[in-house]
Amino acid sequence: MISRLLLFLFIILLIEFYSFQVVRTMTNTRWMLIAYLLLSVAVIGFIVYQFLNFDRSVGQTQMTMMTLGLLLVVFLPKILLTFVLFLEDIYRFSSGTISHFIGDTKNSSFLPERRKFVSQMALALAAIPFSSLIYGMTLGKYNYKVIKQQVFFPDLPDAFDGFTITQISDVHSGSFDNPDKINYAIDLINEQNSDMILFTGDIVNTDAKEMHPWIETFKRIKEHQYGKYSVLGNHDYGEYVTWPTEAAKNDNFQAIKNLYGQIDFKLLLNEHQFIQKGSDKIALVGVENWGVKFKKAGDLNKASKGLAKEDFKILMSHDPSHWDAEINQHPKDFHLTLSGHTHGLQFGIEIPGFFKWSPAEYVYKQWAGLFETEGKYIYVNRGFGFHAYPGRVGIMPEITVIQLKKGKNVA
């Protein structure tokens, strides 16, 4: 533990040392250097204080999210500064070593002076994550995108050709701080006029009380002709905080399950529901959370009991790691799985139709958008809300509209 703490302190000191070198290269004004040092000490002190006083019985709050946001805004640019100047130091050391051994008398010191243009370049590069993170915390977190996706199935029942589903996921209502933006998003959901709406879990961060100010807002989601259905996400189990008693934890879990009904969604708990249209029907299957690295409460066998392999099935499972681990090998053949959970890490680069990247892809094979294996599909929603980092950079909050089509995928 002590060795880890010492390593952490060493890294912080190294980052601060190099960041100060940039400032000193750019200006020699004494009061500016002192002001920079005082500000850096104050920010580090605030962040350390907040982390040391994190209350496990409360969990994430607006203050903890702001602290994490401040940590990223301050240190990601500084890490980039450190990287650039460290490369420059390698050059300076190499250059000084060569000059020393070849007897170059032009240089009065072993290490050449720092070059101002390198510091200017480092600052320009650091401005990219700095401005991006600020944007994500102010505008990006509510920059809702409606993403429309057609999915083709040869065995889709005829009556469901063209059937539309709106999917939302990962609301994390405890993170919201702008009612106008949430109402705008609800209006976007209603404007889609889909046949059915599905909510794939995480209505709160931890506590059922987080949703209480937003119940009437989410009740504004209009009735859909073929229903409003939901499943639980990993945060809905209240397992990321310390509860005073097991009874308190169980009461909160029951209250969270009740929340879905309070906003007029039918919660599917390892069960299925037939959706009838004309003389055709499809099965909507909903499992509790199942994740490779999280709670495994989902039971595919229980949820699909009585269904035939030939039945057309749409599965709601919050965590996309469930797809490769169990769903693809299941003998019942689930045609389309809808998930969320990853948020696309709320950070990445995305040019729709051309390029998509996020660090999330190093953790989840299916992390955002549509994926296919042997004619079976999973769609991973990027999330409606935000968690931990109070913003979104590049990977925007999503409202998905999926259209089922009969036939083969032409792509």
C-alpha positions, 0 to 999 in steps of 0.5 A: 500500500505504501509503495503504491502511494509513493509511486502515485506521489512520484507520478504526480510530482513528475507531471507537475514538474514538467508542467511547471517547466512549460509555464517557466519556458513561456514566461519568467514573470515571478508572480505568474509562476507563483500564482501557477504553483499556488493554484496547482497546490490548491487543486491537488489539495481539493481533489485529494481531500474529496477522494479521502472523504468519499462516503461509501454509504452515499456513493456518487454525488454531484460533488464526486462527479465534479471532482472527477471532472476536475481531475480529468480536466487538470491532469489529462492536459498535463500528462500530454505536456509531460509526454512532449517535454519528456521526449524533448528531454530525451533529445536534449540528453542525447544531443548533450551526450553526443556533443560531449563525446565529440568535443563540441565546445560551442555548447557551454552546458551539457543539456541544451536549453529548452526550446520555446516552440516545443513548449508552445506545441505542447500547450497547443496539444494540451488545449485539445483534451482541455477544451474537449473535456470542458465541452463535454461537461457543459454541452456534450452531456446533453447533446442527444442524438437520434440514431436510426438503424435498420436490421434485416431478418429472413425469418421475421414474421410478415406483419412485423416488416417495418416495425419500429422500436425506440431504445433508451438505456442507462438513464442514471437519473442521479446525475441529471442537473438540467430539467430543460435538457431532459424534457427536450430529450423526452420530446425527442423520444416522443417525436419518433412515433415508434411502435414500441419503446424498450428501456435496457436498464440503469434508471439510477446510479444507486438510490431509488430517491435519485429518480423521484424528481424525474418521475413526472418527466419520464411519465411524459414518454407517451404510450406506444401501441405495442407497449413500454418494456424495461429490464434492470441494469447493474446499477439498479441493484444498489451494490456500489455503496455500503448499506447500513443493513441488508434490509435497507439494501433490499428495500432500495432494490424493491423501490428501484424495481417499482420506479419502472412501473411508476414511469409506466414501463413493464419490468421484465424479470427473467421472463418474456412477453408475446407481442401480437400484430395481426396474425403474427407474433414475436417474443420479447424476452427480458433478463435481469443483469448478467455481466462477465465482470458484474452481477449475474442475475440474468437467467436465459433459460427461465426467461425463454421457458416455453419458447421454441427455437423457431419463435422470433425473439428480441432479447433485452440484456443490459450488459453486452458481455452477456452476448458472447458469453451465453446468448450466442451459444444458447439453443433458443436462438435470440435474433436481436439483443438490445444492450447498453451499459458501456456508455461508449465510455462517454469518450471517443471519436465518432464520425457516423458511417466512417469511423468509431473509436473509444477506449471502451473497445479494449474492454467490450468487444461489442461497445456501441452500435450494431454487431452481427455474428452468424445472422444474430445481432446485438445493438449496444446503445451509447446511453441516455445519461452519464456517470462518474465523469459528468460529461461526454466527449465524442460519444454522445447520449443516444436515443435509438430507433431500430426498424425491423425489416424482412429479408437479407442484409444487403451490406 
